[in-house]
Amino acid sequence: MTTPTIRVLIADDQAMVRQGFTVLLGAEPDIEVVGQAVDGGDAIAKVAQLAPDVVLMDIRMPGIGGIEATRRLTEEPGSPVKVLVLTTFDLDEYVYDALRAGASGFLLKDASAAELAHAVRVVAGGDALLAPTITKRLIAEFSRMTKAPRGPLKDRVAGLTERETEVLSLIAHGLSNAEIAERLVVAEQTVKTHVSRILVKLGLRDRTQAAVFAYETGVVRPSGS
């Protein structure tokens, strides 16, 4: 059976970066770079034209930046495109804003070719992708947020079953489906079913948004908060 090709659009204002990523990903048998964009506005137009599965989105670009472009791309109802944010700047504000904007993953530009390809595959598959250093900073950012859960979001949690709430908590702690299955002593397929139901009930796109939601509603509290 032929493995489906993952279609990728690279959005970065530096030509050398775009070309470098194109070469690295072009060497992967299951990944095809279908286009390049020079800024956020160009990325939005190219997504409509080329229908990529994943957009590698730089954060700092002239005109419409990566965070705003991510927000516009992911807020479209039924939009299947996933955004993997790439940046040189390992800063809290970018991590939090990008994920809240709808990014499915966050990776630093100094990642290896193997890490980059893995990130594209993970995000294309609907999973969350956060670099370890980013994860630590993300938790720190949530620790500084107000301790009062946001009302409207909190109300949506009431629609989850006890087991779904438990799975949501484990997602927020960064566990994979296999790890959750082991923790709860259930089949991995059962966990996948729970995750799918959670996303549908909460109106979320993927596991990254689920993790953000869990912290913002108080389902999970950062350690020490």
Secondary structure, 3 states (H helix, E strand, C coil): CCCCCEEEEEECCCHHHHHHHHHHHHCCCCEEEEEEECCHHHHHHHHHHHCCCEEEEECCCCCCCHHHHHHHHHCCCCCCCEEEEEECCCCHHHHHHHHHHCCCEEEECCCCHHHHHHHHHHHHCCCCEECHHHHHHHHHHHHHCCCCCCHHHHHHHCCCCHHHHHHHHHHHCCCCHHHHHHHHCCCHHHHHHHHHHHHHHHCCCCHHHHHHHHHHCCCCCCCCC
